[in-house]
Amino acid sequence: MLSEQLHHLEAAMQLPSVSVGIVPDSARRYGLWQPEAFYMFDDELVAVELVSGLLEVRQPGEVALYIQIFTALAAHAAHGAAARVLITAALERLGA
């Protein structure tokens, strides 16, 4: 199942409106903790996945916190060809 997701990610990366960044395990993320999965739609709405459901964050100060986390993670992420190398390596480890 993970290999299918990685193949789907590879395909999605080919779309002109999609940008994928992968933060490798080796990235030095001192002091940067991402406690939950979140999706930023713009600078006014963030959706946060919780165990019990989905939380919509709309308060400007709270949205700003997620923007800061996203920006910091993006600085450590591999994009384009470097991201594809990480996906290929993961698929090889899975034997896919």
DRENTORKOL-3810 file (N, C-alpha, C; in nm, 4 decimals):
REM DRENTORKOL-3810
@n.u->0.0817; n.v->-0.1188; n.w->0.0000; ca.u->0.0000; ca.v->0.0000; ca.w->0.0000; c.u->0.0869; c.v->0.1264; c.w->0.0000
@n.u->0.1947; n.v->0.1276; n.w->0.0779; ca.u->0.2824; ca.v->0.2442; ca.w->0.0799; c.u->0.3452; c.v->0.2648; c.w->-0.0574
@n.u->0.3823; n.v->0.1559; n.w->-0.1233; ca.u->0.4423; ca.v->0.1706; ca.w->-0.2560; c.u->0.3422; c.v->0.2319; c.w->-0.3540
@n.u->0.2152; n.v->0.1964; n.w->-0.3419; ca.u->0.1127; ca.v->0.2563; ca.w->-0.4284; c.u->0.1020; c.v->0.4058; c.w->-0.4026
@n.u->0.1098; n.v->0.4456; n.w->-0.2769; ca.u->0.1032; ca.v->0.5874; ca.w->-0.2429; c.u->0.2239; c.v->0.6622; c.w->-0.2994
@n.u->0.3409; n.v->0.6004; n.w->-0.2914; ca.u->0.4612; ca.v->0.6642; ca.w->-0.3450; c.u->0.4544; c.v->0.6779; c.w->-0.4970
@n.u->0.4020; n.v->0.5751; n.w->-0.5647; ca.u->0.3848; ca.v->0.5838; ca.w->-0.7095; c.u->0.2836; c.v->0.6930; c.w->-0.7453
@n.u->0.1782; n.v->0.7034; n.w->-0.6676; ca.u->0.0789; ca.v->0.8091; ca.w->-0.6904; c.u->0.1430; c.v->0.9466; c.w->-0.6704
@n.u->0.2248; n.v->0.9598; n.w->-0.5693; ca.u->0.2945; ca.v->1.0855; ca.w->-0.5431; c.u->0.3861; c.v->1.1221; c.w->-0.6605
@n.u->0.4575; n.v->1.0228; n.w->-0.7129; ca.u->0.5420; ca.v->1.0469; ca.w->-0.8306; c.u->0.4601; c.v->1.0995; c.w->-0.9475
@n.u->0.3434; n.v->1.0401; n.w->-0.9705; ca.u->0.2562; ca.v->1.0833; ca.w->-1.0801; c.u->0.2038; c.v->1.2244; c.w->-1.0556
@n.u->0.1645; n.v->1.2528; n.w->-0.9324; ca.u->0.1104; ca.v->1.3852; ca.w->-0.8993; c.u->0.2162; c.v->1.4930; c.w->-0.9165
@n.u->0.3421; n.v->1.4589; n.w->-0.8923; ca.u->0.4506; ca.v->1.5567; ca.w->-0.9052; c.u->0.4665; c.v->1.6065; c.w->-1.0487
@n.u->0.4142; n.v->1.5310; n.w->-1.1446; ca.u->0.4253; ca.v->1.5696; ca.w->-1.2854; c.u->0.3244; c.v->1.6770; c.w->-1.3237
@n.u->0.2226; n.v->1.6970; n.w->-1.2408; ca.u->0.1196; ca.v->1.7961; ca.w->-1.2708; c.u->0.1750; c.v->1.9366; c.w->-1.2503
@n.u->0.1439; n.v->2.0285; n.w->-1.3416; ca.u->0.2009; ca.v->2.1632; ca.w->-1.3320; c.u->0.1552; c.v->2.2419; c.w->-1.2093
@n.u->0.0406; n.v->2.2064; n.w->-1.1529; ca.u->-0.0108; ca.v->2.2823; ca.w->-1.0379; c.u->0.0253; c.v->2.2195; c.w->-0.9039
@n.u->0.1109; n.v->2.1159; n.w->-0.9066; ca.u->0.1467; ca.v->2.0451; ca.w->-0.7834; c.u->0.2939; c.v->2.0679; c.w->-0.7510
@n.u->0.3186; n.v->2.1042; n.w->-0.6271; ca.u->0.4552; ca.v->2.1168; ca.w->-0.5784; c.u->0.4687; c.v->2.0251; c.w->-0.4572
@n.u->0.5669; n.v->1.9385; n.w->-0.4603; ca.u->0.5871; ca.v->1.8430; ca.w->-0.3515; c.u->0.7217; c.v->1.8700; c.w->-0.2860
@n.u->0.7211; n.v->1.8774; n.w->-0.1560; ca.u->0.8434; ca.v->1.8885; ca.w->-0.0791; c.u->0.8478; c.v->1.7755; c.w->0.0216
@n.u->0.9588; n.v->1.7074; n.w->0.0299; ca.u->0.9746; ca.v->1.5947; ca.w->0.1223; c.u->1.0868; c.v->1.6292; c.w->0.2197
@n.u->1.0532; n.v->1.6281; n.w->0.3475; ca.u->1.1540; ca.v->1.6528; ca.w->0.4501; c.u->1.2194; c.v->1.5178; c.w->0.4818
@n.u->1.3465; n.v->1.5019; n.w->0.4434; ca.u->1.4133; ca.v->1.3739; ca.w->0.4668; c.u->1.4393; c.v->1.3500; c.w->0.6155
@n.u->1.4511; n.v->1.2233; n.w->0.6499; ca.u->1.4817; ca.v->1.1868; ca.w->0.7888; c.u->1.6116; c.v->1.2505; c.w->0.8364
@n.u->1.7035; n.v->1.2732; n.w->0.7443; ca.u->1.8343; ca.v->1.3265; ca.w->0.7812; c.u->1.8342; c.v->1.4776; c.w->0.8051
@n.u->1.7223; n.v->1.5447; n.w->0.7785; ca.u->1.7168; ca.v->1.6906; ca.w->0.7953; c.u->1.7338; c.v->1.7275; c.w->0.9417
@n.u->1.8119; n.v->1.8290; n.w->0.9664; ca.u->1.8322; ca.v->1.8774; ca.w->1.1030; c.u->1.7205; c.v->1.9755; c.w->1.1355
@n.u->1.6251; n.v->1.9284; n.w->1.2128; ca.u->1.5072; ca.v->2.0094; ca.w->1.2443; c.u->1.5057; c.v->2.0450; c.w->1.3925
@n.u->1.6164; n.v->2.0901; n.w->1.4442; ca.u->1.6259; ca.v->2.1237; ca.w->1.5858; c.u->1.5183; c.v->2.2250; c.w->1.6241
@n.u->1.4422; n.v->2.1912; n.w->1.7267; ca.u->1.3412; ca.v->2.2824; ca.w->1.7774; c.u->1.2174; c.v->2.2914; c.w->1.6907
@n.u->1.2099; n.v->2.2127; n.w->1.5847; ca.u->1.0950; ca.v->2.2179; ca.w->1.4948; c.u->1.0161; c.v->2.0892; c.w->1.5098
@n.u->0.9015; n.v->2.0996; n.w->1.5695; ca.u->0.8187; ca.v->1.9836; ca.w->1.5968; c.u->0.6848; c.v->2.0045; c.w->1.5303
@n.u->0.6424; n.v->1.9068; n.w->1.4537; ca.u->0.5125; ca.v->1.9116; ca.w->1.3891; c.u->0.4234; c.v->1.8104; c.w->1.4612
@n.u->0.3394; n.v->1.8559; n.w->1.5527; ca.u->0.2634; ca.v->1.7633; ca.w->1.6354; c.u->0.1472; c.v->1.6954; c.w->1.5645
@n.u->0.0975; n.v->1.7521; n.w->1.4573; ca.u->-0.0151; ca.v->1.6927; ca.w->1.3872; c.u->-0.0057; c.v->1.7240; c.w->1.2384
@n.u->-0.0819; n.v->1.6487; n.w->1.1604; ca.u->-0.0872; ca.v->1.6769; ca.w->1.0163; c.u->-0.1778; c.v->1.7967; c.w->0.9941
@n.u->-0.1378; n.v->1.8832; n.w->0.9015; ca.u->-0.2224; ca.v->1.9982; ca.w->0.8714; c.u->-0.2125; c.v->2.0325; c.w->0.7233
@n.u->-0.3157; n.v->2.0994; n.w->0.6771; ca.u->-0.3259; ca.v->2.1392; ca.w->0.5369; c.u->-0.3569; c.v->2.2874; c.w->0.5323
@n.u->-0.2721; n.v->2.3619; n.w->0.4640; ca.u->-0.2960; ca.v->2.5057; ca.w->0.4494; c.u->-0.3608; c.v->2.5287; c.w->0.3139
@n.u->-0.4765; n.v->2.5926; n.w->0.3157; ca.u->-0.5454; ca.v->2.6218; ca.w->0.1910; c.u->-0.5087; c.v->2.7608; c.w->0.1402
@n.u->-0.4829; n.v->2.8500; n.w->0.2311; ca.u->-0.4415; ca.v->2.9871; ca.w->0.2002; c.u->-0.3990; c.v->3.0491; c.w->0.3325
@n.u->-0.3905; n.v->3.1802; n.w->0.3386; ca.u->-0.3492; ca.v->3.2432; ca.w->0.4638; c.u->-0.4671; c.v->3.2712; c.w->0.5566
@n.u->-0.5818; n.v->3.2072; n.w->0.5276; ca.u->-0.7000; ca.v->3.2262; ca.w->0.6117; c.u->-0.7582; c.v->3.0969; c.w->0.6674
@n.u->-0.7149; n.v->2.9802; n.w->0.6133; ca.u->-0.7726; ca.v->2.8537; ca.w->0.6580; c.u->-0.6678; c.v->2.7447; c.w->0.6630
@n.u->-0.6600; n.v->2.6786; n.w->0.7784; ca.u->-0.5754; ca.v->2.5616; ca.w->0.7969; c.u->-0.6646; c.v->2.4508; c.w->0.8518
@n.u->-0.6552; n.v->2.3331; n.w->0.7927; ca.u->-0.7269; ca.v->2.2164; ca.w->0.8428; c.u->-0.6264; c.v->2.1288; c.w->0.9169
@n.u->-0.6629; n.v->2.0887; n.w->1.0371; ca.u->-0.5737; ca.v->2.0097; ca.w->1.1225; c.u->-0.6393; c.v->1.8745; c.w->1.1483
@n.u->-0.5661; n.v->1.7664; n.w->1.1197; ca.u->-0.6163; ca.v->1.6316; ca.w->1.1458; c.u->-0.5930; c.v->1.5956; c.w->1.2916
@n.u->-0.7008; n.v->1.5606; n.w->1.3586; ca.u->-0.6926; ca.v->1.5150; ca.w->1.4967; c.u->-0.7415; c.v->1.3710; c.w->1.5036
@n.u->-0.7176; n.v->1.3049; n.w->1.6123; ca.u->-0.7636; ca.v->1.1676; ca.w->1.6285; c.u->-0.9160; c.v->1.1612; c.w->1.6176
@n.u->-0.9836; n.v->1.2603; n.w->1.6712; ca.u->-1.1300; ca.v->1.2575; ca.w->1.6774; c.u->-1.1985; c.v->1.3317; c.w->1.5628
@n.u->-1.1240; n.v->1.3923; n.w->1.4727; ca.u->-1.1890; ca.v->1.4640; ca.w->1.3635; c.u->-1.0966; c.v->1.5668; c.w->1.3009
@n.u->-1.1582; n.v->1.6605; n.w->1.2303; ca.u->-1.0852; ca.v->1.7640; ca.w->1.1591; c.u->-1.1163; c.v->1.8986; c.w->1.2212
@n.u->-1.0132; n.v->1.9755; n.w->1.2473; ca.u->-1.0268; ca.v->2.1074; ca.w->1.3071; c.u->-0.9966; c.v->2.2119; c.w->1.2012
@n.u->-1.0840; n.v->2.3109; n.w->1.1870; ca.u->-1.0588; ca.v->2.4214; ca.w->1.0952; c.u->-1.0095; c.v->2.5412; c.w->1.1754
@n.u->-0.8894; n.v->2.5873; n.w->1.1427; ca.u->-0.8293; ca.v->2.7008; ca.w->1.2116; c.u->-0.8438; c.v->2.8237; c.w->1.1223
@n.u->-0.9070; n.v->2.9283; n.w->1.1765; ca.u->-0.9311; ca.v->3.0498; ca.w->1.0988; c.u->-0.8819; c.v->3.1772; c.w->1.1680
@n.u->-0.8473; n.v->3.1686; n.w->1.2951; ca.u->-0.7991; ca.v->3.2866; ca.w->1.3664; c.u->-0.6637; c.v->3.3278; c.w->1.3083
@n.u->-0.6488; n.v->3.4535; n.w->1.2664; ca.u->-0.5255; ca.v->3.4968; ca.w->1.2001; c.u->-0.3976; c.v->3.4629; c.w->1.2769
@n.u->-0.3968; n.v->3.4814; n.w->1.4075; ca.u->-0.2776; ca.v->3.4505; ca.w->1.4866; c.u->-0.2454; c.v->3.3020; c.w->1.4867
@n.u->-0.3475; n.v->3.2177; n.w->1.4901; ca.u->-0.3267; ca.v->3.0734; ca.w->1.4883; c.u->-0.2840; c.v->3.0264; c.w->1.3494
@n.u->-0.3457; n.v->3.0818; n.w->1.2455; ca.u->-0.3050; ca.v->3.0483; ca.w->1.1091; c.u->-0.1580; c.v->3.0863; c.w->1.0895
@n.u->-0.1182; n.v->3.1998; n.w->1.1441; ca.u->0.0207; ca.v->3.2461; ca.w->1.1321; c.u->0.1185; c.v->3.1447; c.w->1.1910
@n.u->0.0806; n.v->3.0766; n.w->1.2989; ca.u->0.1678; ca.v->2.9739; ca.w->1.3580; c.u->0.1906; c.v->2.8597; c.w->1.2602
@n.u->0.0834; n.v->2.8168; n.w->1.1924; ca.u->0.0972; ca.v->2.7084; ca.w->1.0952; c.u->0.1782; c.v->2.7536; c.w->0.9745
@n.u->0.1636; n.v->2.8784; n.w->0.9353; ca.u->0.2450; ca.v->2.9314; ca.w->0.8254; c.u->0.3922; c.v->2.9280; c.w->0.8640
@n.u->0.4244; n.v->2.9626; n.w->0.9882; ca.u->0.5639; ca.v->2.9587; ca.w->1.0346; c.u->0.6174; c.v->2.8157; c.w->1.0309
@n.u->0.5384; n.v->2.7199; n.w->1.0787; ca.u->0.5819; ca.v->2.5801; ca.w->1.0786; c.u->0.6022; c.v->2.5313; c.w->0.9359
@n.u->0.5069; n.v->2.5626; n.w->0.8476; ca.u->0.5175; ca.v->2.5210; ca.w->0.7088; c.u->0.6426; c.v->2.5793; c.w->0.6435
@n.u->0.6665; n.v->2.7065; n.w->0.6655; ca.u->0.7823; ca.v->2.7734; ca.w->0.6065; c.u->0.9120; c.v->2.7093; c.w->0.6552
@n.u->0.9186; n.v->2.6792; n.w->0.7835; ca.u->1.0386; ca.v->2.6155; ca.w->0.8390; c.u->1.0576; c.v->2.4755; c.w->0.7824
@n.u->0.9506; n.v->2.3975; n.w->0.7727; ca.u->0.9618; ca.v->2.2632; ca.w->0.7159; c.u->1.0008; c.v->2.2700; c.w->0.5684
@n.u->0.9427; n.v->2.3636; n.w->0.4942; ca.u->0.9726; ca.v->2.3770; ca.w->0.3513; c.u->1.1203; c.v->2.4088; c.w->0.3289
@n.u->1.1805; n.v->2.4802; n.w->0.4219; ca.u->1.3222; ca.v->2.5140; ca.w->0.4089; c.u->1.4103; c.v->2.3895; c.w->0.4173
@n.u->1.3619; n.v->2.2845; n.w->0.4823; ca.u->1.4373; ca.v->2.1599; ca.w->0.4966; c.u->1.4001; c.v->2.0562; c.w->0.3910
@n.u->1.2992; n.v->2.0857; n.w->0.3108; ca.u->1.2443; ca.v->1.9866; ca.w->0.2183; c.u->1.3230; c.v->1.9766; c.w->0.0885
@n.u->1.3194; n.v->1.8559; n.w->0.0337; ca.u->1.3734; ca.v->1.8317; ca.w->-0.1002; c.u->1.2587; c.v->1.8494; c.w->-0.1988
@n.u->1.2863; n.v->1.9165; n.w->-0.3100; ca.u->1.1852; ca.v->1.9409; ca.w->-0.4124; c.u->1.2363; c.v->1.8896; c.w->-0.5465
@n.u->1.1455; n.v->1.8738; n.w->-0.6417; ca.u->1.1833; ca.v->1.8367; ca.w->-0.7780; c.u->1.2608; c.v->1.7067; c.w->-0.7845
@n.u->1.3737; n.v->1.7111; n.w->-0.8559; ca.u->1.4547; ca.v->1.5912; ca.w->-0.8767; c.u->1.5029; c.v->1.5314; c.w->-0.7448
@n.u->1.5369; n.v->1.6165; n.w->-0.6489; ca.u->1.5839; ca.v->1.5659; ca.w->-0.5189; c.u->1.4728; c.v->1.4903; c.w->-0.4464
@n.u->1.3503; n.v->1.5369; n.w->-0.4581; ca.u->1.2368; ca.v->1.4664; ca.w->-0.3967; c.u->1.2135; c.v->1.3332; c.w->-0.4665
@n.u->1.2275; n.v->1.3318; n.w->-0.5997; ca.u->1.2099; ca.v->1.2063; ca.w->-0.6733; c.u->1.3155; c.v->1.1034; c.w->-0.6326
@n.u->1.4367; n.v->1.1492; n.w->-0.6046; ca.u->1.5424; ca.v->1.0577; ca.w->-0.5581; c.u->1.5008; c.v->0.9933; c.w->-0.4257
@n.u->1.4442; n.v->1.0717; n.w->-0.3358; ca.u->1.3990; ca.v->1.0171; ca.w->-0.2067; c.u->1.2866; c.v->0.9159; c.w->-0.2253
@n.u->1.1944; n.v->0.9452; n.w->-0.3156; ca.u->1.0837; ca.v->0.8521; ca.w->-0.3418; c.u->1.1369; c.v->0.7230; c.w->-0.4023
@n.u->1.2264; n.v->0.7346; n.w->-0.4984; ca.u->1.2851; ca.v->0.6163; ca.w->-0.5614; c.u->1.3589; c.v->0.5309; c.w->-0.4591
@n.u->1.4337; n.v->0.5952; n.w->-0.3705; ca.u->1.5060; ca.v->0.5207; ca.w->-0.2664; c.u->1.4093; c.v->0.4496; c.w->-0.1731
@n.u->1.2997; n.v->0.5143; n.w->-0.1390; ca.u->1.1991; ca.v->0.4509; ca.w->-0.0523; c.u->1.1359; c.v->0.3323; c.w->-0.1228
@n.u->1.1064; n.v->0.3469; n.w->-0.2513; ca.u->1.0487; ca.v->0.2348; ca.w->-0.3271; c.u->1.1462; c.v->0.1183; c.w->-0.3356
@n.u->1.2737; n.v->0.1491; n.w->-0.3516; ca.u->1.3751; ca.v->0.0421; ca.w->-0.3557; c.u->1.3815; c.v->-0.0306; c.w->-0.2217
@n.u->1.3749; n.v->0.0436; n.w->-0.1117; ca.u->1.3769; ca.v->-0.0208; ca.w->0.0211; c.u->1.2550; c.v->-0.1099; c.w->0.0410
@n.u->1.1436; n.v->-0.0715; n.w->-0.0214; ca.u->1.0206; ca.v->-0.1514; ca.w->-0.0119; c.u->1.0214; c.v->-0.2689; c.w->-0.1093
@n.u->1.1191; n.v->-0.2696; n.w->-0.2015; ca.u->1.1235; ca.v->-0.3748; ca.w->-0.3023; c.u->1.0185; c.v->-0.3568; c.w->-0.4092
@n.u->0.9749; n.v->-0.2332; n.w->-0.4285; ca.u->0.8680; ca.v->-0.2062; ca.w->-0.5264; c.u->0.9246; c.v->-0.1517; c.w->-0.6559
END
